[in-house]
Amino acid sequence: MARIYDPLGLIAPITLQGKLLYRDACEEKRAWDAPLSIPIEQQRQKWERSLPRHVTCLRALTSVQEPIEDIKLHAFEDASGKVVAASVYAVIKQSSAISQGLVTAKARLAKQGLTIPHRELVSGDMAVNLLTNVQDALQGFPVTSLHCWLDSSVSLH
């Protein structure tokens, strides 16, 4: 896990599997130098085999080389029994094209013992923070609107 460098959170679905395995291994309360249990070791090996050797992604917000007229940022959040996550997408308007794409994402293991509504609230907070960070990073660009989308009516109220 420590060798994976993903500052933009684009491969969070892969890294979260490793974090869940690590949590499961810690819950077994074995000595730090004891071998993993057979089921967890098998899952770890399967996860490690599934890792891509190298991941690349285009980082340009748009492929058209002309002035940007307008950027709208949309943040989405979600939570489950084990994970909270958020992502930010940009919709970029230019004179000849409108493009959209993932800007950044963040996901982490949820604290144990929290209810789903509480986890939804945590992921909503994560989405707002991520949206604010992206807006700050795009200072000087024409960001005209921010939208945060939640699917939890409890969090909205």
Salt bridges, closest charged atoms under 4 A:
GLU28 OE1 - ARG30 NE 2.91
GLU41 OE2 - ARG44 NH2 2.68
GLU48 OE1 - ARG44 NH1 2.45
ASP70 OD2 - LYS72 NZ 2.59
